Amino acid sequence: MYELLDSWITPWAHQSYGLYLCLLTLCIITGFFLLTKGGDWLSDHSSNIACQLGIPPVVVGLTIVSIATSTPELFTSLSAIRSGSPGLVLGNIIGSNIANIGLILGIALLLGNISTKGAVSQAQRHCLSWITIGFCLALVFLPRGELGMIPGTLLLVFIVLYLIFVSFHALKNNKANKTFQEIGQVENSPASSLLTSIIMLILATLTLWLGSDSLVYGSKTLALIAGVPEELIGFTLLAIGTSLPELAASISLIRKAQTSMLLGNIVGSNLFNLSLIGGLAGVMGPICSGAPYPWIDYLSLLLTTGILIYWLGGKHLVKTHGIILLCLYLTASVCTWLLNA
């Protein structure tokens, strides 16, 4: 799809440069739309298939749905690797995690208060802390700052062990089972037939592939035209765009007072971004930063994650905390653009 878009759109650069830029912008907008729809379809119908096959709802929530909500970032990153744009991948991973905390949680707190007591287990908080620290240290101390085969494999091993652990732990926890059953009832989405869900799953995968290639092609080409490092585009444009499903879900959850699931979704999404997407990117890569001062992004990731982990210890979050997170996100974005552009 990437090569097809290039063959269709590139000739317009010589015929009508204004139309060429409009087509690139249309590619980005179309990519965002297809990624959002594809992610929704994948989440809904993979959950339906699992439930019809008798897989407990709690396992569906902690594994299938968690992975499905990270599919826009995953497909975008895989497309960026295939097109030879490792900077987009790294910027997307780091930018998405910072956006999940600073932007999405910040906006959610403007709409309502959140009590973090008992919302996220201590084990999950430790996992997010150590995987974030390890990810940043690997990029700083590995040769040429590359995340390659060995660290990528370790990240993939971690996420597999994490999924096994949380699934078995949840199955033994009757309270967790009850919570996820109630969440499923609240969402009240009509069940589809098994055959329909399988067809929709194939369609969702195709939609995600088309959307990711369209988004990466438009973003990469505009970055080259503007002379902006790919990582900056990934940190801002791609990160915000691929985080739109989490934003919509968070607004819905805060209105339904499902704050525990909101926090769990943010923690789970960040874990999957670093370990699953980062791991696959490392194995298929390597990936590295092309920005002059990449440590700014690493420091922003560590700072926002550290604040989140501290607050998840039982703090009652209000609108003031949301304003702090939004200011941090704005500061991180401005600093990386001023110094790395």
SERO-4910 file (N, C-alpha, C, O; in steps of 0.05 Angstrom, whole numbers):
BEGIN
 pado doro    nc1    nc2    nc3   cac1   cac2   cac3    cc1    cc2    cc3    oc1    oc2    oc3
  Met    A     17    -24      0      0      0      0     17     25      0     11     45    -13
  Tyr    A     39     24     15     57     47     17     68     54    -10     69     78    -18
  Glu    A     78     34    -25     89     38    -52     68     48    -71     73     65    -89
  Leu    A     43     38    -68     21     46    -85     15     76    -81     11     90   -101
  Leu    A     13     85    -56      8    113    -50     30    130    -62     25    152    -73
  Asp    A     55    121    -60     78    136    -70     76    140   -100     81    161   -111
  Ser    A     68    118   -114     66    119   -143     43    137   -152     44    149   -174
  Trp    A     22    138   -136     -2    154   -143      3    184   -138     -5    201   -154
  Ile    A     15    190   -115     15    218   -105     40    233   -114     39    257   -119
  Thr    A     63    220   -115     88    234   -120     88    249   -147     99    272   -148
  Pro    A     76    239   -169     76    254   -194     62    282   -191     69    300   -206
  Trp    A     44    285   -172     31    311   -169     50    332   -158     44    356   -160
  Ala    A     73    324   -147     92    344   -137    103    361   -159    110    384   -154
  His    A    104    350   -183    114    365   -206     92    379   -222     97    399   -236
  Gln    A     67    370   -218     44    382   -233     30    404   -217     25    426   -228
  Ser    A     25    399   -192     12    419   -175     21    415   -146     11    397   -132
  Tyr    A     40    431   -137     52    427   -110     31    431    -88     32    417    -68
  Gly    A     12    450    -92     -8    454    -72    -26    430    -69    -33    422    -47
  Leu    A    -34    418    -92    -51    394    -91    -35    371    -79    -47    354    -65
  Tyr    A     -9    370    -84      8    349    -73      8    350    -42      5    330    -29
  Leu    A     10    374    -31      9    377     -2    -19    370      9    -21    359     31
  Cys    A    -39    377     -6    -67    371      3    -71    340      3    -84    330     22
  Leu    A    -60    326    -16    -62    297    -17    -47    284      6    -56    264     17
  Leu    A    -24    295     13     -9    284     36    -24    288     62    -25    271     79
  Thr    A    -37    312     65    -53    317     89    -77    299     89    -85    289    111
  Leu    A    -89    294     66   -112    275     64   -103    247     72   -119    232     85
  Cys    A    -79    239     65    -69    213     73    -67    210    104    -75    190    115
  Ile    A    -58    232    117    -56    231    146    -84    230    159    -88    214    177
  Ile    A   -103    246    149   -130    246    161   -143    219    156   -156    208    174
  Thr    A   -140    208    132   -152    182    126   -139    160    143   -153    142    152
  Gly    A   -113    162    147    -99    142    164   -110    143    192   -115    121    204
  Phe    A   -113    166    204   -124    168    231   -152    156    232   -158    141    251
  Phe    A   -169    161    212   -196    151    213   -196    120    211   -210    107    226
  Leu    A   -181    109    192   -180     80    189   -168     66    213   -178     44    221
  Leu    A   -148     78    225   -136     66    250   -157     65    272   -158     46    287
  Thr    A   -172     87    275   -192     88    297   -213     68    293   -221     53    311
  Lys    A   -224     66    268   -245     47    262   -235     18    264   -248      1    275
  Gly    A   -212     13    253   -200    -14    254   -195    -23    282   -201    -46    289
  Gly    A   -185     -5    299   -180    -12    328   -206    -18    342   -207    -37    358
  Asp    A   -227     -2    337   -253     -8    349   -264    -35    341   -274    -50    358
  Trp    A   -263    -40    315   -274    -66    305   -258    -89    316   -269   -110    324
  Leu    A   -232    -87    317   -215   -108    327   -221   -114    357   -223   -137    365
  Ser    A   -224    -92    373   -229    -96    401   -256   -109    406   -259   -128    421
  Asp    A   -277    -99    392   -304   -109    396   -307   -138    388   -318   -154    402
  His    A   -298   -144    364   -303   -171    353   -284   -192    363   -291   -216    364
  Ser    A   -259   -184    371   -241   -204    383   -252   -212    411   -251   -235    419
  Ser    A   -264   -192    425   -276   -198    451   -300   -216    447   -304   -234    463
  Asn    A   -316   -211    427   -340   -227    422   -332   -256    415   -345   -275    424
  Ile    A   -312   -260    399   -302   -287    392   -293   -301    417   -299   -325    421
  Ala    A   -277   -287    433   -267   -300    458   -289   -308    476   -289   -330    488
  Cys    A   -309   -291    480   -331   -297    498   -348   -320    487   -356   -337    503
  Gln    A   -352   -321    461   -368   -343    449   -353   -370    451   -365   -391    450
  Leu    A   -326   -368    452   -310   -393    455   -307   -401    484   -294   -421    491
  Gly    A   -319   -385    502   -319   -392    531   -295   -382    546   -291   -390    569
  Ile    A   -280   -363    535   -258   -351    550   -270   -331    570   -286   -314    563
  Pro    A   -262   -332    596   -273   -315    616   -270   -285    610   -249   -277    598
  Pro    A   -290   -268    616   -289   -240    610   -264   -226    621   -253   -208    608
  Val    A   -255   -234    645   -232   -221    657   -207   -224    641   -191   -206    638
  Val    A   -204   -249    629   -180   -254    613   -182   -238    587   -162   -228    577
  Val    A   -206   -236    576   -211   -220    552   -203   -191    557   -189   -179    540
  Gly    A   -211   -180    580   -205   -153    586   -175   -147    589   -165   -127    580
  Leu    A   -162   -166    603   -134   -161    609   -115   -168    586    -92   -159    586
  Thr    A   -124   -183    567   -106   -192    545   -115   -182    518   -103   -164    507
  Ile    A   -137   -192    508   -146   -186    481   -153   -157    478   -143   -144    459
  Val    A   -170   -146    496   -178   -118    494   -153   -100    498   -151    -80    484
  Ser    A   -136   -107    517   -112    -90    522    -94    -89    497    -84    -67    490
  Ile    A    -91   -112    484    -74   -112    460    -88    -97    437    -76    -82    422
  Ala    A   -115   -101    435   -130    -88    413   -129    -58    415   -127    -44    394
  Thr    A   -129    -47    439   -128    -17    442   -101     -6    434    -99     18    430
  Ser    A    -81    -23    432    -54    -14    424    -48    -19    395    -26    -14    385
  Thr    A    -68    -30    380    -63    -37    352    -57    -13    334    -41    -16    316
  Pro    A    -70     11    338    -62     33    321    -32     39    323    -19     43    302
  Glu    A    -21     40    348      8     45    351     24     22    339     45     27    327
  Leu    A     14     -3    342     29    -26    332     31    -26    302     53    -28    291
  Phe    A      8    -23    288      9    -23    259     24      1    248     38     -2    228
  Thr    A     21     24    260     35     48    251     66     44    254     81     51    236
  Ser    A     74     32    276    103     27    280    113      6    260    135     10    250
  Leu    A     98    -15    255    107    -36    236    109    -24    208    128    -30    193
  Ser    A     90     -7    201     91      7    175    115     25    173    128     27    152
  Ala    A    121     39    195    144     57    195    170     42    192    189     51    178
  Ile    A    172     18    204    196      2    201    200     -8    172    222     -7    161
  Arg    A    177    -16    160    179    -26    133    187     -4    113    200     -9     93
  Ser    A    179     21    120    186     43    102    213     56    109    220     76     97
  Gly    A    227     44    128    254     54    135    253     79    150    270     97    146
  Ser    A    235     82    169    232    106    186    233     99    215    212    101    229
  Pro    A    256     90    226    257     82    254    252    105    274    242    100    296
  Gly    A    257    130    265    252    152    283    223    156    288    215    164    310
  Leu    A    206    150    268    177    152    272    168    132    294    150    138    310
  Val    A    180    108    293    172     87    312    178     96    341    161     95    358
  Leu    A    203    104    345    211    112    372    195    136    382    187    137    405
  Gly    A    192    156    365    176    179    372    147    172    379    136    183    397
  Asn    A    136    153    363    108    144    368    106    130    395     86    135    410
  Ile    A    124    112    401    123     97    427    125    116    450    109    116    468
  Ile    A    146    133    450    151    151    473    129    172    474    118    178    496
  Gly    A    122    183    451    102    204    451     74    194    459     60    209    473
  Ser    A     67    170    451     41    158    459     40    154    489     19    160    501
  Asn    A     61    145    502     61    141    531     58    167    546     44    169    565
  Ile    A     73    188    536     71    214    549     43    226    545     32    238    563
  Ala    A     32    222    520      5    232    514    -16    218    531    -35    230    540
  Asn    A    -13    192    535    -33    177    552    -34    188    580    -56    189    591
  Ile    A    -12    196    591    -11    207    618    -17    237    618    -36    245    632
  Gly    A     -2    252    604     -4    281    605    -29    292    592    -43    309    603
  Leu    A    -35    282    568    -58    293    553    -84    279    560   -104    292    568
  Ile    A    -85    252    558   -110    238    562   -119    238    591   -142    245    596
  Leu    A   -101    231    609   -109    231    637   -114    260    646   -132    265    663
  Gly    A    -99    279    636   -103    307    642   -131    316    635   -144    330    650
  Ile    A   -139    310    610   -166    318    601   -188    304    617   -208    316    624
  Ala    A   -183    278    623   -203    263    639   -207    276    666   -230    277    676
  Leu    A   -185    286    679   -187    298    705   -201    325    705   -212    334    725
  Leu    A   -202    338    682   -217    363    679   -247    357    679   -263    375    685
  Leu    A   -254    332    673   -283    325    671   -293    312    697   -317    310    701
  Gly    A   -275    302    714   -284    290    739   -260    281    756   -238    279    746
  Asn    A   -266    276    782   -245    268    800   -241    238    799   -259    223    791
  Ile    A   -217    229    806   -210    200    805   -196    192    831   -176    205    839
  Ser    A   -206    171    843   -193    160    867   -176    136    857   -186    118    845
  Thr    A   -150    137    863   -132    116    853   -129     93    873   -115     74    867
  Lys    A   -142     95    896   -139     74    916   -149     47    906   -172     44    900
  Gly    A   -131     28    905   -138      1    896   -144     -2    867   -152    -23    858
  Ala    A   -140     19    851   -147     18    822   -127      1    806   -135    -14    789
  Val    A   -101      4    812    -80    -11    798    -63    -25    819    -54    -12    838
  Ser    A    -58    -51    815    -43    -66    834    -14    -56    836     -3    -44    817
  Gln    A     -2    -62    859     26    -54    863     45    -68    843     64    -56    834
  Ala    A     38    -93    836     55   -108    817     55    -94    789     75    -92    776
  Gln    A     31    -85    781     29    -71    755     44    -44    755     56    -36    735
  Arg    A     43    -30    778     58     -5    780     87    -10    778    102      5    765
  His    A     97    -31    792    126    -38    791    134    -45    762    155    -38    753
  Cys    A    117    -61    749    123    -69    721    126    -45    703    146    -43    688
  Leu    A    108    -26    705    109     -2    689    134     15    695    147     25    678
  Ser    A    140     17    721    164     32    729    189     21    718    205     35    706
  Trp    A    193     -6    722    219    -18    714    221    -20    683    243    -18    673
  Ile    A    199    -25    669    201    -28    640    207     -1    628    220      1    608
  Thr    A    196     21    640    201     48    630    231     55    634    244     66    616
  Ile    A    241     50    658    269     56    665    287     39    646    307     50    635
  Gly    A    281     14    644    298     -4    627    298      5    598    319      4    585
  Phe    A    275     13    588    272     22    560    290     46    555    304     48    535
  Cys    A    288     66    573    304     90    570    334     85    573    350     96    558
  Leu    A    342     68    593    370     62    597    382     48    573    405     53    565
  Ala    A    366     30    560    375     16    537    382     35    514    402     32    500
  Leu    A    364     55    510    369     74    489    393     92    494    405    102    475
  Val    A    398     97    520    421    114    527    447    100    526    467    111    516
  Phe    A    448     75    535    474     62    539    481     41    518    504     33    516
  Leu    A    461     32    502    468     13    481    484     26    459    481     50    455
  Pro    A    501     12    445    517     24    423    499     38    403    479     27    393
  Arg    A    507     63    396    493     80    377    464     86    385    448     96    369
  Gly    A    457     80    411    430     85    420    409     70    406    386     79    403
  Glu    A    416     45    396    397     29    381    384      8    398    396     -4    416
  Leu    A    358      4    394    343    -17    406    341    -40    386    326    -38    366
  Gly    A    357    -61    390    359    -82    370    347   -109    378    328   -110    394
  Met    A    358   -131    368    347   -157    371    346   -166    400    325   -176    409
  Ile    A    368   -164    415    369   -174    442    350   -159    461    334   -172    474
  Pro    A    352   -133    463    333   -119    480    304   -122    471    285   -123    487
  Gly    A    300   -124    444    273   -128    434    262   -155    442    238   -157    449
  Thr    A    278   -175    441    270   -202    450    263   -202    480    243   -214    488
  Leu    A    279   -189    496    274   -187    525    248   -173    530    233   -182    548
  Leu    A    242   -153    515    216   -139    519    192   -157    512    172   -156    526
  Leu    A    195   -172    491    174   -191    483    170   -213    503    147   -221    509
  Val    A    192   -223    514    190   -243    535    176   -232    559    159   -245    572
  Phe    A    182   -207    566    170   -194    589    139   -192    586    124   -199    604
  Ile    A    130   -183    562    101   -179    558     87   -206    558     64   -207    568
  Val    A     99   -227    548     86   -253    549     83   -263    578     62   -272    586
  Leu    A    105   -260    594    103   -268    622     83   -251    637     69   -260    655
  Tyr    A     82   -225    630     63   -207    643     34   -216    638     18   -216    656
  Leu    A     28   -222    612      1   -231    605     -6   -257    619    -29   -260    629
  Ile    A     12   -276    621      7   -301    635      2   -295    665    -17   -307    676
  Phe    A     18   -278    677     15   -272    705    -12   -259    712    -26   -268    730
  Val    A    -19   -238    697    -43   -223    703    -68   -240    697    -88   -238    711
  Ser    A    -66   -258    677    -89   -275    671    -95   -295    692   -117   -298    701
  Phe    A    -73   -309    702    -77   -328    723    -85   -315    749   -102   -326    764
  His    A    -73   -292    755    -80   -278    779   -110   -269    779   -124   -271    799
  Ala    A   -119   -259    756   -147   -250    754   -166   -273    756   -188   -270    768
  Leu    A   -160   -296    744   -177   -319    746   -181   -329    774   -202   -340    781
  Lys    A   -161   -324    791   -164   -332    819   -178   -311    836   -184   -316    859
  Asn    A   -182   -288    824   -193   -266    840   -222   -262    832   -228   -251    811
  Asn    A   -240   -271    849   -268   -269    843   -278   -241    840   -296   -235    824
  Lys    A   -266   -223    855   -274   -195    854   -267   -183    827   -283   -168    816
  Ala    A   -244   -191    816   -236   -181    790   -255   -191    768   -262   -177    750
  Asn    A   -262   -217    771   -281   -228    752   -307   -214    752   -319   -208    731
  Lys    A   -317   -208    776   -342   -194    778   -341   -166    766   -359   -157    753
  Thr    A   -318   -152    771   -315   -125    761   -316   -125    730   -330   -108    718
  Phe    A   -302   -144    718   -301   -144    689   -328   -152    677   -335   -143    655
  Gln    A   -342   -170    691   -369   -177    681   -387   -153    682   -403   -149    664
  Glu    A   -385   -137    703   -402   -114    706   -395    -93    684   -413    -80    673
  Ile    A   -369    -91    678   -361    -73    657   -372    -81    630   -381    -65    614
  Gly    A   -372   -107    625   -383   -117    600   -412   -112    598   -422   -106    576
  Gln    A   -427   -113    621   -455   -107    621   -460    -78    617   -480    -70    604
  Val    A   -443    -61    628   -447    -32    625   -444    -24    596   -459     -7    586
  Glu    A   -424    -35    582   -419    -28    554   -443    -37    536   -450    -24    517
  Asn    A   -454    -61    543   -479    -70    531   -478    -69    500   -497    -60    487
  Ser    A   -456    -79    489   -454    -80    460   -468   -105    450   -464   -126    462
  Pro    A   -483   -103    429   -498   -127    419   -478   -148    409   -459   -142    394
  Ala    A   -483   -173    416   -466   -195    408   -470   -201    379   -493   -202    369
  Ser    A   -449   -207    364   -451   -215    336   -446   -245    334   -436   -257    353
  Ser    A   -453   -256    311   -448   -285    307   -418   -289    305   -403   -271    298
  Leu    A   -410   -314    309   -382   -321    308   -371   -316    280   -349   -305    277
  Leu    A   -386   -323    259   -377   -319    232   -374   -290    225   -355   -281    213
  Thr    A   -394   -274    234   -393   -245    229   -368   -232    242   -355   -215    230
  Ser    A   -363   -241    267   -340   -230    282   -313   -237    268   -295   -221    268
  Ile    A   -312   -262    258   -287   -270    244   -283   -254    219   -261   -245    213
  Ile    A   -305   -249    203   -303   -232    179   -295   -204    187   -278   -192    174
  Met    A   -307   -193    208   -300   -166    217   -272   -164    228   -259   -143    225
  Leu    A   -262   -186    239   -234   -186    248   -215   -184    225   -195   -170    227
  Ile    A   -221   -198    203   -204   -196    179   -206   -168    167   -186   -157    159
  Leu    A   -230   -157    167   -234   -130    156   -220   -109    174   -208    -90    164
  Ala    A   -220   -113    200   -207    -95    219   -177    -95    214   -164    -74    213
  Thr    A   -165   -119    210   -136   -121    205   -129   -107    179   -109    -93    178
  Leu    A   -145   -111    158   -141    -97    132   -143    -67    135   -127    -52    124
  Thr    A   -163    -58    151   -166    -29    155   -143    -17    170   -134      5    163
  Leu    A   -133    -32    190   -110    -22    205    -85    -21    187    -69     -2    189
  Trp    A    -81    -40    170    -58    -40    152    -60    -16    133    -40     -2    129
  Leu    A    -83    -12    121    -87     10    102    -83     37    116    -70     55    106
  Gly    A    -95     39    140    -93     64    155    -64     71    164    -56     94    162
  Ser    A    -50     50    173    -22     55    182     -4     63    159     12     81    162
  Asp    A     -7     50    136     10     57    113      3     85    103     21    101     96
  Ser    A    -22     92    103    -31    119     94    -20    140    113     -9    161    104
  Leu    A    -22    135    139    -13    155    159     18    158    158     28    180    159
  Val    A     32    136    157     61    137    156     71    150    131     90    166    131
  Tyr    A     59    144    108     68    157     83     64    187     84     82    202     77
  Gly    A     40    196     92     35    225     93     53    239    113     64    260    108
  Ser    A     57    227    137     73    239    158    103    240    150    116    260    154
  Lys    A    113    217    140    141    216    132    148    236    110    168    250    111
  Thr    A    130    238     90    136    256     67    134    285     76    151    300     68
  Leu    A    115    292     92    113    320    102    137    327    119    147    349    119
  Ala    A    147    307    135    171    312    152    195    317    135    211    335    141
  Leu    A    198    302    113    220    306     94    219    334     81    239    347     78
  Ile    A    194    341     73    191    367     59    198    390     78    211    409     71
  Ala    A    188    388    104    193    409    123    221    408    136    229    427    149
  Gly    A    235    386    131    262    384    143    261    379    173    280    385    187
  Val    A    239    367    182    235    361    211    243    332    216    236    314    201
  Pro    A    259    327    238    265    299    245    240    282    248    220    291    259
  Glu    A    242    257    238    219    239    240    209    235    268    185    232    273
  Glu    A    228    235    287    220    229    315    201    251    326    184    245    342
  Leu    A    205    275    317    187    297    326    159    292    315    139    297    329
  Ile    A    156    284    290    130    278    279    117    254    294     94    255    300
  Gly    A    133    234    300    123    212    316    115    219    344     95    210    354
  Phe    A    131    237    356    126    246    384    100    261    387     86    259    407
  Thr    A     93    277    366     69    294    368     46    284    351     26    274    361
  Leu    A     49    286    324     27    280    306     18    251    308     -5    246    313
  Leu    A     37    232    305     29    204    306     20    196    334      0    181    337
  Ala    A     34    206    354     27    198    382     -1    207    389    -17    191    401
  Ile    A     -8    232    383    -35    241    389    -56    227    372    -76    219    382
  Gly    A    -50    223    346    -69    210    329    -75    181    337    -98    173    337
  Thr    A    -54    166    343    -58    138    351    -69    135    379    -78    113    387
  Ser    A    -69    157    395    -79    156    422   -109    165    423   -121    166    445
  Leu    A   -120    173    400   -147    183    400   -167    162    410   -186    169    424
  Pro    A   -164    135    404   -182    116    415   -182    115    446   -203    113    458
  Glu    A   -158    118    458   -156    118    487   -169    143    498   -181    142    520
  Leu    A   -167    166    484   -179    191    493   -210    188    493   -223    195    513
  Ala    A   -221    177    472   -250    173    470   -259    154    492   -280    158    505
  Ala    A   -244    132    496   -251    113    517   -250    125    545   -267    120    562
  Ser    A   -229    142    549   -226    154    576   -248    173    582   -258    174    605
  Ile    A   -257    189    563   -279    208    567   -304    192    573   -320    200    591
  Ser    A   -309    170    559   -332    154    564   -331    141    592   -351    141    606
  Leu    A   -308    131    600   -305    118    626   -308    138    649   -319    131    670
  Ile    A   -297    162    646   -299    182    668   -328    190    672   -336    196    695
  Arg    A   -343    191    650   -371    198    653   -388    176    665   -408    181    678
  Lys    A   -379    151    662   -393    128    674   -382    121    701   -390    102    714
  Ala    A   -363    137    711   -350    133    737   -335    107    738   -331     96    760
  Gln    A   -326     97    716   -309     72    715   -280     80    715   -265     75    697
  Thr    A   -272     93    737   -245    105    739   -223     84    742   -201     89    732
  Ser    A   -229     62    754   -209     41    757   -201     30    730   -177     25    724
  Met    A   -221     26    713   -215     15    686   -200     36    670   -183     29    653
  Leu    A   -207     62    674   -193     84    660   -163     83    666   -146     84    648
  Leu    A   -156     81    692   -128     81    700   -115     55    691    -91     55    682
  Gly    A   -129     33    693   -118      7    683   -112      8    654    -93     -4    645
  Asn    A   -129     21    638   -125     23    609   -100     39    603    -85     32    585
  Ile    A    -96     61    618    -72     77    613    -47     62    620    -27     62    605
  Val    A    -47     49    643    -23     33    652    -18     10    632      4      6    624
  Gly    A    -40     -4    625    -37    -27    606    -27    -18    578    -10    -31    566
  Ser    A    -39      5    569    -31     15    542     -1     23    542     13     17    523
  Asn    A      8     36    564     36     43    565     55     19    566     76     19    554
  Leu    A     46     -1    581     62    -26    582     64    -39    555     86    -48    547
  Phe    A     42    -41    541     42    -53    515     58    -37    494     72    -48    477
  Asn    A     56    -11    496     72      6    478    101      1    480    115     -2    460
  Leu    A    111      0    505    140     -3    510    149    -32    504    170    -36    491
  Ser    A    134    -51    514    144    -79    512    136    -93    486    153   -105    473
  Leu    A    110    -92    479    102   -106    455    111    -92    430    124   -104    413
  Ile    A    104    -66    428    111    -51    403    141    -46    403    154    -49    382
  Gly    A    152    -38    426    181    -34    427    196    -59    421    217    -59    408
  Gly    A    186    -82    432    199   -108    427    199   -116    398    219   -124    387
  Leu    A    175   -115    386    173   -122    357    190   -103    340    203   -112    321
  Ala    A    190    -77    347    206    -58    331    236    -64    334    251    -62    314
  Gly    A    244    -72    358    273    -79    362    281   -104    347    302   -105    335
  Val    A    263   -124    347    269   -149    332    269   -144    302    286   -156    288
  Met    A    251   -128    292    250   -123    263    268   -100    255    274    -98    231
  Gly    A    277    -84    274    293    -60    268    322    -65    260    327    -81    242
  Pro    A    341    -52    274    337    -38    299    325    -10    296    323      0    273
  Ile    A    316      2    318    306     29    318    324     46    335    336     37    355
  Cys    A    326     71    328    342     90    343    331    118    338    315    123    321
  Ser    A    341    137    354    333    165    352    350    180    333    375    176    332
  Gly    A    337    197    317    353    214    298    353    243    307    363    260    293
  Ala    A    342    248    331    341    276    341    367    284    354    381    266    365
  Pro    A    374    309    353    400    318    366    401    314    396    422    307    407
  Tyr    A    378    318    409    378    315    438    355    296    447    335    305    458
  Pro    A    358    270    441    337    251    448    332    248    478    310    239    486
  Trp    A    352    255    494    349    252    523    326    269    534    315    263    556
  Ile    A    318    290    519    295    306    528    269    289    529    254    290    548
  Asp    A    266    273    508    242    256    506    243    234    528    223    228    540
  Tyr    A    267    222    532    270    202    552    264    213    580    250    200    597
  Leu    A    274    237    586    270    250    611    240    256    616    229    252    637
  Ser    A    227    265    594    198    271    596    182    245    602    163    246    618
  Leu    A    190    223    589    177    198    594    180    188    623    161    180    636
  Leu    A    205    190    633    210    182    660    196    200    680    185    190    700
  Leu    A    195    226    675    182    244    693    151    239    695    140    237    717
  Thr    A    138    238    671    109    234    671    101    207    683     82    204    697
  Thr    A    117    186    676    111    160    687    116    159    717    100    147    732
  Gly    A    137    172    726    142    173    755    120    186    771    112    177    792
  Ile    A    110    208    760     87    223    773     63    205    774     49    203    794
  Leu    A     57    191    751     34    173    751     36    151    772     17    145    786
  Ile    A     60    138    773     64    116    792     60    126    821     48    113    837
  Tyr    A     71    150    826     68    161    853     39    166    860     30    160    882
  Trp    A     24    178    841     -4    184    846    -21    159    848    -41    159    863
  Leu    A    -13    138    835    -29    113    836    -26     99    863    -39     79    868
  Gly    A    -10    109    881     -7     98    907    -30    102    926    -29     94    949
  Gly    A    -51    116    917    -75    120    933    -84    149    934   -101    156    950
  Lys    A    -72    166    917    -79    194    917   -106    199    904   -114    186    885
  His    A   -121    219    915   -146    227    903   -140    249    883   -132    271    891
  Leu    A   -145    244    857   -138    263    837   -161    281    830   -184    272    827
  Val    A   -155    307    827   -176    327    821   -167    344    797   -147    338    784
  Lys    A   -183    364    791   -178    381    768   -150    393    768   -138    396    747
  Thr    A   -140    401    791   -114    413    793    -92    394    783    -74    403    769
  His    A    -95    368    789    -76    349    779    -77    346    749    -57    343    736
  Gly    A   -101    349    738   -104    348    709    -90    372    696    -78    368    675
  Ile    A    -93    395    708    -79    419    697    -49    415    698    -35    423    679
  Ile    A    -39    403    719    -10    398    722     -1    380    699     20    384    686
  Leu    A    -16    358    694     -9    339    673     -9    352    645      8    347    629
  Leu    A    -30    368    640    -31    382    614     -8    401    610      3    404    588
  Cys    A     -1    415    632     22    434    630     48    418    625     65    427    610
  Leu    A     51    395    638     75    379    633     76    369    604     97    369    592
  Tyr    A     53    361    594     53    351    566     60    374    547     75    370    528
  Leu    A     48    397    552     54    420    534     83    428    536     96    434    516
  Thr    A     95    428    560    123    434    564    141    414    550    160    422    537
  Ala    A    135    388    552    151    368    539    150    371    509    171    368    496
  Ser    A    126    377    498    124    380    469    139    405    459    153    403    439
  Val    A    136    427    473    150    451    465    180    448    467    194    457    449
  Cys    A    190    436    488    219    432    492    231    415    470    252    421    459
  Thr    A    217    393    464    229    375    443    228    388    416    246    383    399
  Trp    A    208    405    410    207    418    384    227    440    382    240    444    361
  Leu    A    231    456    404    250    478    403    279    468    401    295    480    387
  Leu    A    285    446    415    313    436    415    320    416    394    343    414    386
  Asn    A    300    401    385    306    379    366    298    386    337    306    371    319
  Ala    A    283    407    333    274    414    305    297    424    288    294    431    265
***
